[in-house]
Amino acid sequence: MSTVLPIVSKLTPRVIRILGCNPGKMTLQGTNTYIIGTGKKRILLDTGEKGKKDYINELKKILHQESASIEQVIVTHWHGDHIGGLRDVNSIIGDELSAWKYPRNDVKNESYDGITIHSLQNQQELSVEGASLRIIYTPGHTTDHVVVYMKEENALFSGDCILGEGTAVFEDLYDYMKSLNIILNLKPDVIYPGHGPVLETPVEKILYYINHRNQRESQIKEVLAKKEQPLSELDIVKIIYKDTPESLYLAASNNVNQHLLKMEKEGIVHKNERGWILV
């Protein structure tokens, strides 16, 4: 059973979590946004969805209680539940925010709702009173995804790369697996995810993610090895996902396709006009 998260939680003296007030199938109890720092000027990590008045009211309330304001916003990636509330957040600050995000591969000179987006760089450092942050580029979920490492707590804000519950989705599994290994090598003591509860045993969770994907890849290789003829993604789904309802076959096929594309990059499989085969 899921842990019920309060809308606002002061997790540590330097980290306050505010749910985006946007619960849903993909967002779980809502997108986690984080106020980071201990002084008058703080950093907000992610902004929730556009037009969520309850979220903005909670943000205003906690900033008033803390006698603080938002100096900078860091956006982990371009999805609407992470960047969508940028203009709404800006409306309660007064001056235009200094908003940061890693650039997408297919977009130049980014802005959102008329707000200029400054381009993050891998290993860039940003800080406010009480928090020293390092940006780490972790593509896979999206081409622009970053995680944020906080030195003071050996903590990682993982965006949608690692969730507090369940497993994450990705645009490119090859890049995503490399990103998981980058995070594993950081050996964080705690992970503050983009959705779901805080992860107090993060290395265990990261290894679970890696092993889960490796197991699925092994299953796919085993299926291809047993069949003499090429197979489609759906053929593989019907063998591996035996207990999955047909209504979820499309999602499962997309998942299998990501594994096959990763394996193709690694020279393990090849696709001809009839389907996928082992090299």
Secondary structure as GFF3:
##gff-version 3
##sequence-region A 1 279
A	DSSP	beta_strand	8	12	.	.	.	ID=ss1
A	DSSP	beta_strand	15	19	.	.	.	ID=ss2
A	DSSP	beta_strand	32	36	.	.	.	ID=ss3
A	DSSP	beta_strand	41	45	.	.	.	ID=ss4
A	DSSP	alpha_helix	53	66	.	.	.	ID=ss5
A	DSSP	beta_strand	69	75	.	.	.	ID=ss6
A	DSSP	alpha_helix	80	83	.	.	.	ID=ss7
A	DSSP	alpha_helix	86	91	.	.	.	ID=ss8
A	DSSP	beta_strand	98	101	.	.	.	ID=ss9
A	DSSP	beta_strand	111	112	.	.	.	ID=ss10
A	DSSP	beta_strand	115	119	.	.	.	ID=ss11
A	DSSP	beta_strand	125	128	.	.	.	ID=ss12
A	DSSP	beta_strand	131	137	.	.	.	ID=ss13
A	DSSP	beta_strand	146	150	.	.	.	ID=ss14
A	DSSP	three_ten_helix	151	153	.	.	.	ID=ss15
A	DSSP	beta_strand	155	159	.	.	.	ID=ss16
A	DSSP	alpha_helix	173	186	.	.	.	ID=ss17
A	DSSP	beta_strand	190	193	.	.	.	ID=ss18
A	DSSP	alpha_helix	202	226	.	.	.	ID=ss19
A	DSSP	alpha_helix	233	240	.	.	.	ID=ss20
A	DSSP	three_ten_helix	246	248	.	.	.	ID=ss21
A	DSSP	alpha_helix	249	265	.	.	.	ID=ss22
A	DSSP	beta_strand	269	272	.	.	.	ID=ss23
A	DSSP	beta_strand	275	278	.	.	.	ID=ss24
###
